Amino acid sequence: MELIGNAHTMSELVAYAAGSVVSKTLIDKKVGTVTLFSFDAGQGLSEHTVPYDAFVQIVDGEAQVTINGEPHSVAAGQMIIMPANIPHELKAVKRFKMLLVMIRA
């Protein structure tokens, strides 16, 4: 499936998988990445930091995004920015899909 130059429904570009996290890189450039993820219920990404801001848009479902120890409930249609060098983690309250945009420049 050719992504560039064609219209797509974002939530259909990555499927849910039982007990798993699935990712599909849409853009991978030196200056940053755009990646679509699906998380089955109960799955997540453990606490970590990155040296640049990370933009997350929930495209389906609901996630708990914890930034510097403070939990945030983020649902489909909402976004949150995880600041550079601050610990954060994500957990699937319900299964969810998210678009992650990281700009390195």
C-alpha positions as CSV (number, residue, x, y, z in Angstrom):
1,M,0.0,0.0,0.0
2,E,1.5,3.3,-1.1
3,L,1.1,5.9,1.6
4,I,2.6,8.9,-0.1
5,G,0.3,10.9,-2.3
6,N,-2.8,8.8,-1.4
7,A,-5.6,9.4,1.2
8,H,-6.0,6.9,4.0
9,T,-8.1,6.4,7.1
10,M,-5.5,6.5,9.9
11,S,-7.2,4.0,12.2
12,E,-7.2,1.4,9.4
13,L,-3.5,1.5,8.8
14,V,-2.6,-0.6,11.8
15,A,-4.6,-3.5,13.3
16,Y,-5.1,-4.6,16.9
17,A,-3.3,-7.8,17.9
18,A,-4.3,-9.8,21.0
19,G,-2.0,-9.1,23.9
20,S,0.3,-7.0,21.8
21,V,1.5,-3.5,20.7
22,V,1.8,-3.1,17.0
23,S,3.5,-0.2,15.2
24,K,3.7,1.1,11.6
25,T,6.2,3.8,10.7
26,L,4.6,6.2,8.3
27,I,7.5,8.6,8.0
28,D,11.1,8.0,9.0
29,K,13.5,11.0,8.4
30,K,16.6,12.3,10.0
31,V,14.6,15.2,11.5
32,G,11.8,13.0,13.0
33,T,9.4,10.2,12.7
34,V,5.6,9.6,12.4
35,T,4.5,6.3,13.8
36,L,1.0,4.7,14.2
37,F,0.6,2.3,17.1
38,S,-2.1,0.0,18.3
39,F,-2.2,-1.3,21.9
40,D,-4.4,-4.1,23.1
41,A,-6.1,-3.6,26.5
42,G,-3.6,-3.7,29.4
43,Q,-0.6,-3.2,27.1
44,G,1.7,-0.1,27.3
45,L,5.1,1.4,27.1
46,S,7.0,1.5,30.4
47,E,8.4,4.7,31.8
48,H,11.2,6.3,29.7
49,T,12.5,9.7,28.6
50,V,13.5,11.0,25.2
51,P,15.6,14.1,24.4
52,Y,12.8,15.8,22.3
53,D,9.1,16.6,22.7
54,A,6.7,13.8,21.6
55,F,3.2,14.6,20.2
56,V,0.6,11.9,20.7
57,Q,-2.9,11.9,19.1
58,I,-5.3,9.2,20.1
59,V,-7.2,8.0,17.0
60,D,-9.2,5.2,18.6
61,G,-9.9,4.1,22.2
62,E,-8.5,5.5,25.4
63,A,-5.1,5.7,27.0
64,Q,-3.6,6.7,30.3
65,V,-0.5,8.8,29.7
66,T,1.6,9.5,32.8
67,I,4.0,12.4,32.6
68,N,6.4,13.0,35.5
69,G,4.1,10.9,37.7
70,E,0.9,12.7,36.8
71,P,-1.7,10.5,35.0
72,H,-3.8,11.9,32.1
73,S,-6.8,10.2,30.5
74,V,-6.6,10.8,26.7
75,A,-9.4,9.6,24.4
76,A,-10.0,9.4,20.7
77,G,-9.8,12.8,19.1
78,Q,-7.6,14.2,21.9
79,M,-3.9,14.8,21.9
80,I,-1.1,15.4,24.5
81,I,2.5,16.5,24.2
82,M,5.1,14.7,26.3
83,P,7.9,17.1,27.0
84,A,11.6,16.3,26.3
85,N,13.6,14.8,29.1
86,I,10.6,14.2,31.4
87,P,9.7,10.6,32.3
88,H,6.5,9.4,30.7
89,E,4.6,6.1,30.1
90,L,1.5,4.9,28.3
91,K,-1.0,2.3,29.2
92,A,-4.1,1.0,27.4
93,V,-7.1,1.6,29.7
94,K,-9.1,0.1,26.7
95,R,-7.4,-0.9,23.5
96,F,-6.3,2.2,21.6
97,K,-4.5,3.5,18.6
98,M,-2.2,6.5,18.6
99,L,-0.2,8.6,16.2
100,L,3.2,9.5,17.6
101,V,5.1,12.4,16.1
102,M,8.7,13.1,17.2
103,I,10.7,16.0,15.8
104,R,14.4,15.7,16.4
105,A,15.5,19.1,15.0
